[in-house]
Amino acid sequence: MRSATFPPIRVEPEVRAEVEAVLRDGETLTQFIEEAVVAAAAWRRVQSEFVTRGEAAIERWKQEGGGQGVDEVMADLQARLDDAKRRAAQRAGR
């Protein structure tokens, strides 16, 4: 397969200077841009897959009855906090 080119982009001179300042030894601006584009595309793919999995999990959660209510969660957290405080007080009293 033949390689393709991206369209040229215009940037402020300061942006180009900043990018050129971080190039590694022997690295070209073209190589940097290609690496950045590939990394950005991979990151967006990962984000999209994450959102898809999250939405599917929410749907399963809804179909299974929606889990615990806020009051139940808060009561559980309060019980954990109270237990941790009790254990800390016991350790301090030793």
Stockholm file with secondary structure:
# STOCKHOLM 1.0

chainA/1-94         MRSATFPPIRVEPEVRAEVEAVLRDGETLTQFIEEAVVAAAAWRRVQSEFVTRGEAAIERWKQEGGGQGVDEVMADLQARLDDAKRRAAQRAGR
#=GR chainA/1-94 SS CCCCCCCCCCCCHHHHHHHHHTCCTTCCHHHHHHHHHHHHHHHHHHHHHHHHHHHHHHHHHHHTTCCCCHHHHHHHHHHHHHHHHHHHHHHHHC
#=GC SS_cons        CCCCCCCCCCCCHHHHHHHHHTCCTTCCHHHHHHHHHHHHHHHHHHHHHHHHHHHHHHHHHHHTTCCCCHHHHHHHHHHHHHHHHHHHHHHHHC
//
